[in-house]
Amino acid sequence: MKSIEVQGKTVDQAIEIGLYKLGVAREDVKISILEEAGLFNKARVRLSLEESSEAEERIKKLVEELTKLMGLNVEVYVEEQEEQFYVDVTGEDAAVFIGKHGDNLEGFGYLVNTIANKDADNHKRIVIDSAGYRKKREETLKVLAIRTAGKVVHTGRSVRLEPMSAAERRIIHTALADHSKVSTISNGKEPYRYVTVFLKDVDKRKQKHDERKAETFTNIDITEPRDSND
């Protein structure tokens, strides 16, 4: 399904911009309102062209049934991409759907992939998102990584981050992979595995001591969609 996301001062303006870009009439597209205009943000809409494929409809139905069982009032959009299916869940219960640090989002994604690909020989990964949360979360974690590195360099002491999923730990590792003064390592066992940020070129015994006594640096909570070392 071909689609575009457009921003405007109002929902109507965003829709008109999208129709102009696609070169189609309003009745030829499906319109999803992703975000109403606010004091500090523009309205954001998605315009979808073409009929959904059979696989897209199957995944959409599955996600809608599961979210209904969870008692959530949400809208579901599915787009088949080259290597994956992208599922965007939006609506008034999006924050509940995401959960703290995206925990609900990760668990829901695992469940959907398990059910949808149970009998498939060649399956595509299904990525579950909500109003661009994953991108926002990635940017937040990159900021956290840089801030933590600065703290480690300033104090000379290792810092232990809160437990994260493998995907989120990978973002931290990647963000600091080329840092000249600090390095990272994952410690612990799932689901409490965490990243420790420490100074490079320190005595190994001191490093292990610092890891045991590392200060815990609280993660940033962005549960609402607004705004490896494995």
C-alpha positions in Angstrom: 0.0 0.0 0.0 1.5 3.3 -1.1 1.2 6.1 1.5 2.6 9.4 2.5 2.6 11.3 5.8 2.1 15.1 5.6 2.1 17.9 8.1 0.1 21.1 8.1 -1.1 23.9 10.3 -4.5 22.1 10.4 -5.7 18.7 9.6 -7.5 20.0 6.5 -4.4 21.8 5.3 -2.3 18.6 5.7 -4.8 16.6 3.7 -4.9 19.1 0.9 -1.1 19.1 0.7 -1.1 15.3 0.6 -3.7 15.1 -2.1 -1.7 17.6 -4.2 1.5 15.6 -3.8 -0.2 12.4 -4.8 -2.2 14.1 -7.6 -5.4 12.4 -6.6 -8.9 13.3 -5.3 -10.0 12.9 -1.7 -12.3 10.0 -2.5 -9.3 8.0 -4.0 -7.3 7.8 -0.7 -7.8 6.5 2.8 -7.0 9.3 5.4 -5.7 8.6 8.9 -5.2 11.5 11.3 -2.0 10.7 13.2 -1.8 13.9 15.3 -4.1 16.9 15.7 -2.5 20.4 15.6 -1.4 21.8 19.0 0.3 24.8 20.5 3.8 23.4 19.7 3.1 20.9 16.9 1.5 20.7 13.5 -1.3 18.4 12.4 0.0 15.1 10.9 -2.0 12.8 8.6 -1.4 9.7 6.5 -2.9 9.4 3.0 -2.9 5.8 1.7 -3.3 4.9 -2.0 -4.1 1.5 -3.5 -5.8 -1.5 -2.1 -4.2 -3.5 0.7 -2.6 -6.9 -0.2 -4.0 -10.1 1.3 -1.0 -10.3 3.7 -1.5 -6.7 4.9 -5.2 -7.4 5.5 -4.4 -10.6 7.5 -1.9 -8.8 9.7 -4.2 -5.8 10.2 -7.1 -8.1 11.3 -4.8 -9.9 13.7 -3.6 -6.6 15.3 -7.1 -5.2 15.5 -8.4 -8.4 17.2 -5.6 -8.4 19.8 -5.9 -4.7 20.6 -9.7 -5.1 20.9 -9.1 -7.9 23.4 -6.8 -5.5 25.3 -9.6 -3.0 25.5 -7.8 -0.4 23.5 -9.3 2.2 21.2 -6.8 2.4 18.4 -6.5 2.5 14.6 -4.2 0.1 12.7 -2.2 0.8 9.6 -0.2 -1.9 7.8 2.3 -1.4 5.0 4.3 -4.2 3.3 7.8 -3.1 2.7 10.7 -4.8 1.0 12.0 -6.7 4.0 9.3 -6.3 6.6 5.7 -5.4 7.4 5.4 -2.0 9.1 2.4 -1.7 11.5 1.5 1.7 13.0 -1.0 1.7 15.9 -2.4 5.1 16.7 -5.3 6.6 18.6 -6.4 7.7 22.0 -4.9 4.7 23.8 -1.6 4.8 22.0 0.3 5.7 25.2 -1.1 2.7 27.0 -0.3 0.5 24.0 3.4 1.6 24.1 3.9 1.2 27.9 6.9 2.3 29.9 10.0 2.5 27.8 8.1 0.7 25.0 7.8 -2.6 27.0 4.2 -3.2 25.9 5.2 -2.4 22.3 8.0 -5.0 22.4 5.9 -7.7 23.9 3.0 -7.1 21.5 5.5 -7.2 18.6 6.8 -10.6 19.8 3.2 -11.9 20.1 2.2 -10.8 16.6 5.3 -12.2 15.0 4.8 -15.5 16.7 1.1 -15.8 15.7 1.4 -14.4 12.2 4.4 -16.5 11.2 3.5 -19.7 13.0 2.8 -21.7 9.8 4.8 -19.6 7.3 7.7 -21.0 5.4 9.1 -17.7 4.3 8.1 -15.0 6.6 8.8 -11.3 6.9 9.4 -9.6 10.2 6.5 -7.5 11.5 7.6 -4.2 13.0 5.1 -2.7 15.5 5.2 1.0 16.0 3.0 3.7 17.4 2.9 7.3 16.1 6.6 7.3 15.4 7.6 6.1 18.9 10.5 4.0 17.8 12.2 6.8 16.0 11.7 9.2 19.0 12.9 6.5 21.4 16.0 5.9 19.3 16.8 9.7 19.3 16.2 9.8 23.1 18.6 6.9 23.7 21.3 8.5 21.6 21.0 11.6 23.7 21.2 9.4 26.8 24.3 7.7 25.5 26.1 11.0 24.8 25.1 12.4 28.2 26.3 9.3 30.0 29.6 9.3 28.1 30.2 12.9 29.2 29.4 12.0 32.8 31.8 9.1 32.7 34.6 11.2 31.3 33.9 14.0 33.8 33.8 11.8 36.9 36.1 9.0 35.8 33.6 6.4 37.1 31.6 3.8 35.2 27.9 4.3 34.8 25.3 1.6 34.6 22.1 2.3 32.6 18.7 0.8 33.5 17.8 -2.6 31.9 16.9 -2.4 28.2 15.8 -4.7 25.4 18.5 -6.0 23.1 17.5 -3.5 20.4 17.8 -0.6 22.7 21.1 -1.7 24.1 22.4 -1.9 20.5 21.5 1.7 20.0 23.6 2.7 23.0 26.5 0.6 21.8 26.3 2.0 18.3 26.1 5.6 19.5 29.3 5.3 21.5 31.2 2.8 19.2 33.5 5.5 17.9 33.9 7.5 21.1 37.5 8.2 21.8 37.4 8.0 25.6 34.6 5.5 26.6 33.5 2.1 25.7 30.3 0.0 26.5 29.5 -3.5 27.6 26.3 -5.4 28.3 25.9 -7.2 31.6 23.3 -9.2 33.5 20.7 -11.6 32.4 17.4 -11.0 30.5 15.1 -9.3 31.2 17.4 -7.3 33.4 20.4 -7.0 31.1 21.9 -3.5 31.0 24.7 -1.4 29.5 27.7 -0.2 31.4 29.6 2.8 30.1 33.2 3.0 31.2 36.5 4.7 30.4 38.8 3.2 27.9 42.5 2.3 28.7 42.0 1.7 32.4 43.4 -1.1 34.5 41.3 -4.2 34.1 41.0 -4.8 37.8 39.9 -1.2 38.3 37.4 -1.6 35.4 35.8 -4.6 37.0 35.7 -2.8 40.3 34.0 0.2 38.7 31.5 -2.0 36.9 30.5 -3.5 40.3 30.1 -0.1 41.9 28.9 1.7 38.8 26.4 4.5 39.4 23.0 3.8 37.9 21.9 6.5 35.4 18.1 6.6 35.1 16.7 6.2 31.7 14.5 8.8 30.1 10.8 7.9 30.1 8.9 8.8 26.9 5.9 6.5 27.2 3.7 8.9 25.3 3.9 9.2 21.5 3.9 13.0 21.6 6.5 14.4 22.6 26.1 -5.4 21.1 27.6 -6.5 22.6 24.3 -8.3 23.5 
